Amino acid sequence: MRIAYLDCFSGMSGDMFLGALIDAGVPAKLFEDAVAALDIGARLEISRVSRAGITATKVDVFVHGEKELPREVFLEQQSRRKHEHEQDHAHDHDRGHKHAPEHVELREHNFSQSAHEGTRAGAPAPHEHESHAHSHGRGLKEIREIIGKADMDEGAKRTALAMFEALGRAEAKTHNNDIEKVHFHEVGAVDAMVDITCSAVGAHALGVDEFVCSPLNVGGGTVKCAHGVLPVPVPATVELLQGAPVYSSGIQVELVTPTGAAIVKTLVKRYASFPAMTIEKSGYGAGSRDFLGHANVVRLTIGESQPVLAQNTSQETIAVLEANLDDLNPQVFGYVVERLLEAGALDTFALPVQMKKNRPGMLLTVLAKPEDAARLTQIIFMETSTLGVRRREEQRQTLARKWITVGTRWGDVRLKIGSLNGTVTNYAPEYEDCKKIAAEHHVPLKSVMNEAMEAYLKAVRS
């Protein structure tokens, strides 16, 4: 199965994901065509940058000639503009000049709308583009219409809409609103529409069967928005990442944006550490900020998944011998099993089967090392009535094993200990040791076995 692994050690955002897709081989033209198909006045700029020594692809969205900025930078600019406006207003008031009340209200309203859950960077403030028809943000209905009429893959359209709807549900729940009535810039902003739509197009272009994601580094600190100061991750991101493993490395910046969280929620089916896989290619997508000593990138690794084997276990090839027996004296059968084990069989067992002519029979199965298979086959032919022995080779995985000896009131007993990754999973007293003690001391076999188990557990606890 072909899988893609998202390593979000520095968080996740839409532009970082696009950069990783391009770096991993998705043609940039696919994204350029998708942006053109949306017809919302945006364009892409793709460049190569370095983040703490890692070369990565950076994707910037330009809207009306202005480049997107990190959420914090954009909000700082908006806050500064608001503060400057208030100062100018107070100064002019002192000089006897009055501003039109509706202009002040518009200015306040636009700050609120742009900062609400942090408009992604760079989209121009609505008051700077009064002709822009979406100064109050788009709703999901309008977004569905824009994507619906765009000339792009239908599967990518469905994925993009699923991302928008996930983000819309998170915003609606956060603000106790109906999803169809939500008008917010995180979804409505042009650059966010580009990020989400291109993410869907790129994800489909990869042609993978499954997206797997690491735990997400969400960052820390606070961000300013229209409702005041909010903790990182912001409420919408927290809502979107329910069920996902998250942590903070201590960096006091928002690392997972709501858009990035919506992409992860929609694409990712499971979360895990780096999966067992044969790596085909990888790509790095850069974030806008360049931290000292911390690579602000997301890594995307694509390849074929491999079966996961437990650590500290051994895998070996064994021979499996089988014979159907329907006319063998049961007394002889017991003798055959003993002979095979004495001759080196790893295990021997039998299952009752219904044979031809409705005769009851036994299926004899012998597990053996490949080098012992021929010798054991000869014993089966010599000691049983079968006319044929089937043979095949299989892979066997075994736990790490060891023997320990414990003391009982009647004598020492060996116990076989099985462990997985250093943790004991199975332990059992050796039957032959317990049988010998029981016979010599005329005590119940189960009493010997129980005391051996108690001795082992006592030694472990101490």
C-alpha positions in Angstrom: 0.0 0.0 0.0 1.3 3.4 -1.0 1.3 5.9 1.9 2.2 9.5 2.6 3.6 10.4 6.0 3.2 14.0 7.3 5.9 14.9 9.9 4.5 17.9 11.7 7.4 18.6 14.2 7.0 22.3 13.4 3.2 22.4 13.1 1.1 22.5 9.9 -0.3 25.2 7.7 -1.7 25.3 4.2 1.3 27.0 2.6 3.7 24.5 4.3 1.7 21.6 2.9 1.7 23.0 -0.6 5.4 23.5 -0.4 6.0 19.9 0.7 3.7 18.6 -2.1 5.7 20.5 -4.7 9.0 19.5 -3.1 7.9 15.9 -3.3 7.3 16.1 -7.0 3.7 17.3 -7.5 3.9 19.7 -10.6 3.6 23.3 -9.7 1.5 23.8 -12.8 -1.3 21.8 -11.2 -1.6 24.4 -8.5 -1.3 27.3 -10.9 -4.1 25.8 -13.0 -6.2 25.3 -9.9 -5.7 28.9 -8.8 -6.7 30.2 -12.2 -9.8 27.9 -12.2 -11.0 29.5 -9.0 -10.9 32.9 -10.7 -10.6 34.9 -7.4 -7.8 37.3 -8.2 -4.8 35.3 -6.8 -1.5 34.1 -8.0 1.3 31.9 -6.6 5.0 32.6 -6.1 7.1 29.5 -5.5 10.7 29.8 -4.2 13.4 27.7 -2.5 14.4 28.8 1.0 16.5 27.6 3.9 15.0 26.9 7.4 17.7 26.0 10.0 19.8 24.3 7.4 17.1 22.5 5.5 16.3 23.6 2.0 12.5 23.6 1.5 9.9 24.9 -1.0 8.0 28.1 0.0 4.7 28.9 -1.6 3.3 32.4 -1.3 -0.1 33.6 -2.3 -0.4 37.1 -3.8 -3.8 38.7 -3.6 -4.2 42.0 -5.4 -0.4 42.3 -5.5 0.1 41.8 -1.8 1.8 38.8 -0.2 0.4 36.9 2.7 2.1 37.2 6.1 2.1 35.0 9.2 -1.0 35.4 11.3 0.8 37.2 14.1 2.5 39.7 11.8 -0.8 40.4 10.1 -2.6 40.9 13.4 0.2 43.1 14.7 -0.1 45.3 11.6 -3.9 45.5 12.0 -3.5 46.4 15.7 -1.0 49.1 14.8 -3.2 50.6 12.2 -6.1 50.6 14.6 -4.0 52.3 17.3 -2.7 54.9 14.8 -6.2 55.6 13.6 -7.4 56.1 17.2 -4.5 58.5 17.9 -5.2 60.5 14.7 -8.9 60.6 15.6 -8.1 62.0 19.1 -5.6 64.5 17.7 -8.1 65.8 15.1 -10.8 65.9 17.8 -8.5 68.1 19.9 -8.1 70.4 16.9 -11.8 70.7 16.5 -12.2 68.3 13.5 -14.8 65.5 13.5 -14.7 62.2 11.7 -17.8 60.8 10.3 -19.1 58.2 12.8 -19.8 55.6 10.1 -16.2 55.8 9.0 -14.9 54.9 12.5 -17.4 52.1 12.7 -16.4 50.7 9.4 -12.8 50.8 10.3 -13.5 49.0 13.6 -15.7 46.4 11.9 -13.0 45.7 9.2 -10.4 45.1 11.9 -12.6 42.7 13.6 -13.5 40.8 10.5 -9.9 40.5 9.3 -8.5 39.5 12.7 -11.3 37.1 13.5 -9.6 33.7 13.9 -6.7 35.4 12.1 -7.1 36.1 8.5 -4.2 34.5 6.8 -1.7 36.7 6.0 -1.4 39.1 3.3 -4.9 39.4 2.1 -5.4 43.1 2.0 -7.6 44.7 4.6 -11.1 45.2 3.3 -11.0 48.9 3.8 -8.0 49.1 1.4 -10.1 47.5 -1.4 -13.6 48.9 -1.1 -14.4 47.4 -4.5 -13.8 43.9 -3.3 -17.1 42.2 -3.1 -16.2 40.0 -0.1 -15.0 42.5 2.5 -17.1 40.7 5.1 -15.8 37.2 4.2 -17.5 34.4 2.2 -19.9 31.9 3.5 -19.9 28.2 2.7 -22.7 28.6 0.1 -20.6 31.0 -2.0 -17.5 28.9 -1.6 -19.3 25.8 -2.8 -20.4 27.7 -5.8 -16.9 28.9 -6.7 -15.4 25.5 -6.3 -18.3 23.8 -8.1 -17.9 25.8 -11.3 -14.1 25.5 -11.3 -12.5 23.3 -13.9 -10.7 20.7 -11.8 -10.8 17.1 -10.7 -14.1 16.2 -9.1 -12.5 14.1 -6.4 -10.3 17.1 -5.5 -13.4 19.3 -5.4 -15.1 17.0 -2.9 -12.0 16.9 -0.7 -11.6 20.7 -0.8 -15.3 21.1 0.2 -14.8 18.6 3.0 -11.9 20.7 4.3 -14.0 23.9 4.2 -16.9 22.3 5.9 -14.7 20.9 8.7 -13.4 24.4 9.3 -16.9 25.8 9.1 -18.2 23.3 11.7 -15.3 24.2 14.0 -16.0 27.9 13.7 -19.7 27.5 14.1 -19.3 25.4 17.3 -16.7 27.8 18.7 -19.0 30.8 18.2 -22.4 29.0 18.7 -23.6 29.8 15.2 -25.1 27.9 12.4 -22.5 26.6 9.9 -24.4 28.1 6.9 -24.5 31.5 8.6 -20.8 31.6 9.3 -18.9 34.4 7.4 -15.3 34.3 8.4 -12.1 35.2 6.8 -10.2 32.0 7.6 -12.4 30.3 5.0 -13.4 33.3 3.0 -10.0 34.9 2.5 -8.7 34.4 -1.0 -5.3 33.0 0.2 -7.0 30.5 2.5 -9.2 29.3 -0.4 -6.1 28.9 -2.5 -4.3 26.9 0.3 -7.3 24.5 0.8 -8.2 24.0 -2.8 -4.6 23.4 -3.9 -4.0 21.1 -1.0 -6.9 18.9 -2.2 -5.6 18.9 -5.8 -2.1 18.0 -4.7 -3.2 15.3 -2.3 -5.1 13.6 -5.1 -2.2 14.0 -7.5 0.1 12.1 -5.1 -2.0 8.9 -5.7 -1.5 7.5 -2.2 -3.8 5.1 -0.5 -3.4 6.6 3.0 -2.2 9.7 4.8 -0.5 9.1 8.1 0.5 11.9 10.4 2.9 12.4 13.3 1.8 14.1 16.6 1.5 17.8 15.9 3.6 20.5 17.5 1.0 23.2 18.1 3.3 25.9 19.5 2.3 28.1 22.4 1.7 31.6 23.6 -1.3 33.7 22.6 -2.7 35.5 19.6 -4.8 38.7 19.4 -8.1 38.6 17.5 -11.4 40.5 17.5 -12.6 38.7 20.6 -9.4 39.5 22.6 -6.3 37.5 23.4 -6.7 33.8 22.7 -4.4 30.9 23.7 -2.5 28.9 21.1 -3.8 26.7 19.7 -6.9 28.8 19.0 -10.3 27.3 19.7 -11.1 26.4 16.1 -7.8 24.5 15.9 -8.4 22.6 19.1 -11.9 21.6 17.8 -10.4 20.4 14.5 -7.7 18.4 16.2 -9.9 16.4 18.5 -8.6 12.8 18.5 -5.2 13.8 17.2 -2.0 13.6 19.3 -0.6 17.0 19.9 2.1 18.6 22.0 4.1 21.9 22.4 7.8 22.1 22.1 7.8 25.4 23.9 8.0 27.7 20.8 5.7 30.7 21.7 4.2 31.0 18.2 1.1 29.5 16.6 2.5 26.5 14.6 -0.8 24.8 13.6 -3.2 27.1 11.9 -7.0 26.4 11.5 -6.4 25.8 7.8 -3.6 23.4 8.5 -5.7 21.6 11.1 -8.6 21.3 8.6 -6.3 19.7 6.0 -5.0 17.2 8.5 -8.5 16.3 9.8 -9.8 15.7 6.3 -6.8 13.8 4.8 -5.3 11.8 7.7 -6.7 8.5 8.6 -4.3 7.6 11.5 -1.6 9.1 13.6 1.6 7.2 14.3 5.4 7.6 14.6 7.3 7.1 11.4 5.7 4.0 9.8 7.5 1.0 8.4 7.9 1.8 4.7 10.1 1.7 1.7 10.8 5.4 1.0 10.2 6.5 -2.6 10.6 10.3 -2.2 10.2 13.1 0.3 9.6 16.9 0.3 9.9 19.8 2.7 7.5 22.7 2.8 8.6 25.9 4.5 6.7 28.1 6.9 6.9 31.9 6.7 9.0 32.3 9.9 12.6 31.3 10.2 13.3 30.2 13.8 16.9 30.1 15.2 17.9 26.4 15.7 14.5 25.0 14.7 13.6 24.0 11.1 10.2 25.5 10.5 9.2 23.0 7.8 6.7 20.2 7.4 8.1 17.0 5.9 6.1 14.7 3.5 7.5 11.2 2.9 5.9 8.9 0.3 6.5 5.2 -0.2 5.3 1.6 0.1 4.2 0.5 3.6 5.8 -2.5 5.1 4.4 -5.0 7.6 5.2 -3.9 11.1 7.3 -6.5 13.0 7.5 -6.4 16.7 10.9 -5.4 18.0 13.2 -7.9 19.6 11.4 -10.8 17.9 13.0 -13.3 15.5 11.7 -14.3 12.2 12.6 -17.6 10.6 11.6 -20.0 7.8 10.2 -23.3 8.9 9.0 -26.4 7.1 5.4 -27.6 7.7 4.7 -31.3 7.1 1.2 -32.6 6.9 -0.4 -36.1 6.5 -4.0 -37.4 6.7 -4.4 -40.6 8.7 -7.6 -42.5 8.8 -6.5 -46.1 9.5 -3.8 -45.7 12.2 -4.1 -47.3 15.6 -4.4 -44.5 18.1 -1.8 -46.2 20.3 0.7 -46.0 17.4 -0.2 -42.3 16.9 1.1 -41.3 20.3 4.3 -43.2 19.7 4.8 -41.4 16.4 4.4 -38.0 18.0 7.1 -38.9 20.6 9.5 -40.1 17.9 9.1 -37.0 15.9 9.8 -34.7 18.8 12.8 -36.8 19.8 14.1 -36.4 16.3 14.1 -32.7 16.4 10.5 -31.5 15.4 9.8 -28.0 16.7 6.2 -29.0 17.4 3.7 -31.7 16.5 0.0 -31.7 16.8 -3.1 -33.4 15.4 -6.6 -32.3 14.5 -9.7 -34.5 14.0 -10.9 -34.5 10.4 -13.7 -36.2 8.4 -12.1 -38.3 5.6 -13.5 -39.9 2.5 -16.2 -42.5 2.9 -17.2 -40.6 6.0 -14.3 -42.1 8.0 -13.0 -40.2 11.0 -9.3 -39.4 10.8 -6.5 -37.2 12.1 -4.5 -34.5 10.4 -0.9 -34.8 11.6 1.1 -31.6 11.4 4.8 -31.3 12.1 6.7 -28.0 12.4 10.4 -28.4 11.6 13.6 -26.7 10.6 14.0 -26.9 6.8 17.2 -29.0 7.2 15.3 -31.6 9.3 12.3 -31.9 7.0 13.5 -34.8 4.9 14.5 -36.9 8.0 11.2 -36.2 9.7 9.2 -37.1 6.5 11.0 -40.4 6.5 9.8 -41.1 10.1 6.2 -40.3 9.1 6.4 -42.7 6.2 8.0 -45.5 8.3 5.8 -45.1 11.4 2.4 -44.3 10.0 0.1 -45.7 7.3 0.0 -42.6 5.1 0.9 -42.7 1.5 1.8 -39.1 1.1 3.3 -36.2 3.1 2.7 -32.6 2.1 5.4 -30.0 2.6 5.5 -26.2 2.5 7.6 -23.5 3.9 6.2 -20.6 6.0 7.6 -17.6 7.9 7.4 -17.8 11.7 7.9 -14.9 14.1 8.8 -15.8 17.7 9.2 -14.0 20.9 12.5 -13.6 22.7 12.7 -16.5 25.1 14.8 -17.5 28.1 14.8 -20.1 30.9 15.0 -19.3 34.6 15.0 -21.7 37.5 12.9 -21.3 40.7 12.9 -23.4 43.9 10.0 -25.2 45.4 9.8 -27.3 48.6 10.3 -30.4 46.5 13.0 -29.2 44.2 14.0 -26.8 41.3 11.7 -26.2 38.4 12.6 -24.4 35.1 10.2 -21.7 33.7 10.1 -20.6 30.1 9.8 -16.8 29.8 8.6 -15.0 26.6 9.0 -11.3 26.2 8.0 -8.6 23.6 10.1 -5.4 23.4 11.5 -6.2 26.9 8.1 -6.8 28.5 7.3 -10.3 29.8 4.2 -11.6 28.0 4.2 -15.3 28.8 5.7 -17.5 31.5 5.1 -21.2 32.3 6.8 -24.0 34.3 8.4 -26.8 32.4 6.0 -29.7 32.3 8.6 -32.4 32.4 10.3 -30.9 35.5 7.0 -30.7 37.4 5.9 -34.2 36.3 9.2 -35.7 37.6 8.8 -33.9 41.0 5.2 -34.9 41.3 6.0 -38.6 40.7 9.0 -38.7 43.0 7.3 -36.9 45.9 3.8 -38.3 45.4 2.1 -34.8 45.2 -0.4 -33.5 42.7 1.1 -32.2 39.5 -1.0 -29.1 39.7 0.4 -28.3 43.2 4.0 -28.4 41.9 3.1 -26.2 38.9 1.2 -23.7 41.1 4.1 -23.4 43.6 6.6 -22.9 40.7 4.4 -20.0 39.4 4.2 -18.4 42.9 7.9 -18.6 43.3 8.4 -16.9 40.0 6.0 -14.1 40.8 7.4 -13.5 44.2 10.9 -13.2 42.7 9.6 -10.6 40.2 7.9 -8.5 42.8 10.9 -8.5 45.0 
